[in-house]
Amino acid sequence: MKKPLYVTEKALKTFIKNAFEEDIQDGDHSTLSTIPKDLQQKAKLLVKEDCILAGVELAEIIFKQFDKNLVVERLLKDGDSAKVGDIAFYVTGSARSILSTERLVLNCMQRMSGIATLTHDWDSRLLGTKTKLLDTRKTTPNFRICEKWAVVIGGGTNHRYGLYDMIMLKDNHIDYNGSITNAVKMAKEYVKKAKKKLKIEVETRNLAEVEEALKSGVDRIMLDNMDTLNMKKAVQLINGKCESEASGGVTRDRLQEIANTGVDFISAGALTHSAGNIDLSLKAVKNLQ
């Protein structure tokens, strides 16, 4: 599976380096005190809960960044449907290295697999519609790269990655600025002056704001916390002149209903902030030959 553009070697190295510094600091003393330096061993990643697996590629990168001599044998890949008892991969090499990397690998994979599984479940409810499922910026600080990557693995689509790659004028921007019309005008002038290629999206709370945003000439209009009837009216008003996105109050049970209004996108913070962790375990394989 192709990695999203934001999953760069530099970003991953920085994330992994910071994670190890947080966890290990001056040494994994449990391991250093009990495991011989030259001991070579093997471990398996055991799936203990049905899921859409995510983080396999990241796990190998983590192992290799910590110890380039660790060898990973992948049996499953990101996006695979895994069942209880499946083995995702084996890792072989320094027993010390395996033990010191275990928790970071599991923390990432358990969280990512939870997000991928939830995303896959929600996205499957949109089959047969034109609507795409988006995530949001409601992510864990310093862990966004993994959470948004997991959404993609689960079949969802990333919204903007951060504040830098799209202009989204939310209710507070509008309230502070004074009006949608003026805010969009200023945003367009900013983009032109800065020579940036940034799409402009406006959050709207009612049909009057939808009409104002439409006249302002934006790339996408967000329909925030609207009921289904008003959402449908809004989509009819927009009539394909720009993209439409439903957001706020989105639940699994409402996905099909919202999609039937004709919106282009549904964004849901729940994909990242409400996903549970999947039960995975890294287990020693004894009697290594």
C-alpha positions in Angstrom: 0.0 0.0 0.0 1.4 3.4 -1.0 2.2 5.7 1.9 0.5 9.1 2.0 2.7 12.1 1.1 3.1 13.3 4.6 4.6 9.9 5.7 8.1 10.9 4.9 11.4 9.3 6.0 12.3 12.5 7.9 8.9 12.7 9.7 9.0 9.0 10.7 12.6 9.2 12.0 11.7 12.2 14.1 8.6 10.6 15.5 10.4 7.3 16.3 13.4 9.1 17.8 11.2 11.2 20.1 9.2 8.1 21.1 12.3 6.2 22.1 13.7 9.2 24.0 10.5 9.4 26.0 10.5 5.7 26.8 14.1 4.6 27.2 16.1 7.8 28.2 19.3 6.5 29.8 18.5 2.8 29.3 16.0 -0.1 29.3 17.3 -1.3 32.6 14.9 -4.3 32.9 16.4 -5.7 29.7 20.0 -4.5 30.2 20.1 -6.2 33.7 18.7 -9.6 32.6 19.4 -10.3 29.0 22.9 -11.1 27.7 24.2 -8.7 25.1 24.8 -11.3 22.4 21.6 -13.3 22.8 19.8 -13.8 19.5 16.0 -14.5 19.7 12.8 -14.4 17.7 9.3 -13.0 18.4 5.9 -13.0 16.7 3.2 -10.4 16.5 0.1 -12.2 17.6 -3.4 -10.9 16.6 -5.8 -11.4 19.6 -8.8 -9.6 18.1 -10.4 -9.5 14.7 -9.4 -6.3 12.9 -8.1 -4.4 9.9 -4.4 -4.6 10.5 -2.4 -1.4 10.4 1.1 -0.4 11.4 3.0 -3.4 10.0 5.2 -1.2 7.7 5.7 1.2 10.5 6.7 -1.6 12.9 9.5 -2.7 10.6 10.7 0.9 10.3 10.8 1.1 14.1 12.7 -2.1 14.4 15.2 -1.1 11.8 15.7 2.4 13.1 16.5 1.0 16.6 18.7 -1.9 15.3 19.4 -2.2 11.6 20.3 -5.9 12.1 16.8 -6.9 13.2 15.1 -9.0 10.5 11.3 -8.8 9.9 9.4 -11.5 8.1 5.9 -10.1 7.2 3.1 -12.6 6.9 0.3 -10.0 6.8 0.3 -6.4 5.4 -1.3 -3.1 6.2 -5.0 -3.2 5.3 -5.4 -7.0 5.6 -8.3 -8.4 7.5 -6.8 -10.3 10.4 -8.4 -12.9 12.6 -7.7 -14.0 16.2 -4.7 -16.2 16.2 -3.1 -14.8 13.1 0.6 -14.0 13.1 1.3 -10.6 11.4 5.1 -11.0 11.3 8.2 -12.5 12.9 11.1 -10.4 14.1 14.5 -12.0 14.6 17.8 -10.7 16.1 19.1 -9.2 19.3 16.8 -10.2 22.2 17.7 -6.8 23.8 16.6 -4.9 20.8 13.3 -6.9 20.5 12.4 -6.2 24.1 13.3 -2.5 24.0 11.2 -1.9 20.8 8.2 -4.1 21.8 6.1 -1.4 23.5 6.5 1.3 20.9 5.6 -1.2 18.1 2.6 -2.4 20.0 1.4 1.1 21.0 1.5 2.2 17.4 0.0 -1.0 15.9 -2.8 -1.3 18.5 -3.9 2.3 18.0 -3.5 2.3 14.2 -5.4 -1.0 13.8 -8.2 0.3 16.0 -8.5 3.4 13.7 -8.2 1.4 10.5 -10.9 -1.1 11.7 -13.4 1.6 12.7 -12.7 3.5 9.4 -13.3 0.4 7.4 -16.5 -0.3 9.2 -17.8 3.2 8.6 -16.6 3.4 5.1 -18.4 0.2 4.2 -21.7 1.9 5.0 -21.1 4.4 2.2 -20.8 1.7 -0.5 -23.0 2.6 -3.5 -22.9 6.3 -2.8 -20.5 9.0 -4.2 -19.7 10.2 -0.7 -16.2 9.9 0.7 -15.4 9.5 4.3 -12.9 12.1 5.8 -11.0 12.3 9.0 -10.3 15.6 10.9 -7.5 17.3 12.9 -9.0 15.8 16.1 -5.9 13.7 16.6 -3.4 12.9 19.4 -0.6 15.6 19.5 2.6 14.2 18.0 0.8 11.1 16.9 -1.2 12.5 13.9 1.1 11.0 11.3 0.2 7.5 12.5 -3.5 8.2 13.1 -4.1 9.8 9.7 -2.1 7.0 8.0 -4.3 4.5 9.7 -7.4 6.2 8.3 -6.0 5.7 4.8 -5.2 2.1 5.5 -8.8 1.6 6.6 -10.1 2.9 3.4 -10.9 6.5 4.4 -9.6 9.8 2.9 -7.5 12.3 4.7 -8.9 15.9 5.1 -6.2 18.5 5.4 -3.2 17.2 7.3 -2.7 20.4 9.3 -3.3 24.2 9.4 -0.7 24.7 6.6 -2.2 22.8 3.6 -5.7 24.3 3.3 -7.7 27.3 4.4 -10.7 26.4 6.4 -12.7 29.3 7.7 -14.6 27.9 10.7 -17.3 29.6 12.8 -14.8 31.4 15.0 -12.9 32.8 12.1 -16.2 34.1 10.7 -17.4 35.5 14.0 -14.0 37.2 14.7 -13.8 38.6 11.1 -17.4 39.8 10.8 -18.7 37.9 7.7 -18.2 35.0 5.4 -18.0 37.4 2.4 -15.2 39.5 3.9 -13.3 36.5 5.3 -13.3 34.7 1.9 -12.2 37.9 0.2 -9.3 38.4 2.5 -8.4 34.7 2.3 -8.3 34.9 -1.5 -6.1 38.0 -1.4 -3.8 36.3 1.1 -3.4 33.2 -1.2 -2.7 35.4 -4.2 -0.1 37.5 -2.4 1.6 34.6 -0.8 1.6 32.7 -4.1 0.2 29.6 -2.5 -2.1 26.9 -3.9 -4.5 26.5 -1.1 -8.2 25.5 -1.4 -10.6 27.6 0.6 -13.4 25.9 2.7 -16.0 27.7 4.7 -18.0 26.3 7.6 -21.7 27.2 7.5 -24.4 26.8 10.1 -27.6 27.5 8.1 -28.9 28.0 4.6 -28.3 31.7 4.6 -24.6 31.1 5.3 -24.5 28.5 2.6 -25.9 31.1 0.1 -23.3 33.7 1.2 -20.5 31.2 1.0 -21.6 30.1 -2.5 -21.7 33.7 -3.7 -18.2 34.2 -2.3 -16.8 31.5 -4.6 -15.2 29.0 -2.3 -13.9 25.5 -3.1 -15.9 23.6 -0.5 -18.7 24.4 1.8 -19.0 22.6 5.1 -22.5 21.9 6.4 -22.0 21.9 10.2 -24.4 20.2 12.5 -27.3 20.5 10.0 -30.3 18.1 10.1 -30.8 15.9 7.1 -33.6 18.1 5.6 -31.5 21.3 5.7 -28.5 19.4 4.5 -30.4 18.2 1.5 -31.6 21.7 0.7 -28.0 23.0 1.1 -26.8 20.4 -1.4 -29.5 21.5 -3.9 -28.5 25.2 -3.4 -24.8 24.3 -4.0 -25.8 22.3 -7.1 -22.3 21.2 -7.9 -20.9 24.7 -8.0 -18.4 23.7 -5.3 -17.7 20.6 -3.1 -20.0 19.9 -0.1 -19.0 18.4 3.2 -21.2 17.3 6.1 -19.7 17.5 9.5 -20.8 17.6 13.2 -23.0 15.1 14.9 -21.9 12.3 12.5 -22.6 8.8 13.8 -22.3 5.4 12.3 -26.0 5.0 12.1 -26.4 8.3 10.2 -23.8 7.7 7.5 -26.1 6.3 4.9 -28.8 8.9 5.6 -26.3 11.8 5.3 -24.8 10.3 2.1 -28.3 10.1 0.6 -28.5 14.0 0.7 -25.8 14.0 -2.1 -22.9 15.5 -0.1 -19.5 14.9 -1.6 -17.8 14.3 1.8 -18.6 13.3 5.4 -16.0 14.3 8.0 -15.9 12.6 11.3 -13.6 13.2 14.2 -14.7 9.9 15.7 -12.5 8.0 13.3 -9.5 9.1 15.3 -10.7 10.3 18.7 -13.2 7.5 19.4 -11.5 4.5 18.0 -10.5 1.8 20.5 -7.2 -0.1 20.5 -7.0 -3.6 19.0 -5.5 -6.4 21.2 -2.1 -7.4 19.8 0.8 -9.0 21.5 4.5 -9.5 20.7 5.4 -12.9 22.0 8.7 -14.6 22.4 9.3 -17.6 20.1 11.3 -20.1 22.2 13.9 -22.6 21.1 15.2 -20.5 18.3 17.1 -22.8 15.9 
